Amino acid sequence: MAINWFVQRVSDLLKLSPSNLRKAPTGLYIDILQQKTKKAVTVGVADPLVIEILENEFPRREESHKWYLINRLKHFVEWRELMNW
C-alpha cells in the first residue's frame, strides 16, 4: 500500500468548499488554487471513508479541525496496514 502525503497551507484549505470537488474515475479530485504561488493543484482522493465525508459531510469553515482529524486518522490506518496490525 502506498502512503500519500498531502501538505497545504491552512489558509488554502480553509477556502475549500464542495465546489472544489469533482468526480474522478476511481474517487474524487480536489482542485485547489494556492494563494501564495497562484498555482493550481489537483489532489486525488481514493479512500472511501474520506470520499463519503467530503461528499456528504463537507466540513464547514468553523469545523476546520475535522480536516486535521481526518488526515491523522487516514495516516494512522495506513500505518497500521503497513505494520500488519
Secondary structure, 3 states (H helix, E strand, C coil): CCCCCCCCCHHHHCCCCHHHEEEECCEEEEEEECCCCCCEEEEEECCHHHHHHHHHCCCCHHHCHHHHHHHHHHHHHHHHHHCCC
